[in-house]
């Protein structure tokens, strides 16, 4: 990507942290309390169906969590370096000699230029 006058550099980006979303957090907490009370009432009145429903929901969310851990392990195993570079290093020109991501050769993840290549196992 060539450098132009309109391309921002890493030092010129000044972004404030996001401070909104308080209303959505409160509404989500209120919804979670409502669902918890509904589950407790359902377990007290018709416990068999409520426990089966809870089991199905538990299996569903555990499946999503387990799949995300497997995906994370796949990214870790392949060292997924390209994913971090797409938005940072290819869209923003680096300053002279600055490393912009943890996948840089200075952190030891990549072999420095001129180093002998590792043999495959």
Secondary structure, 3 states (H helix, E strand, C coil): CCCCCCCCEHHHCCCCCCCCCHHHHHHHHHHHHHHHHHHHHHHHHCHHHHHHHHHHHHHHHHHHHHHHHHHHHHHHHCCCHHHHHHHHCCCCECCCCCCCCCCCHHHCCCCCCCCCCCCCC
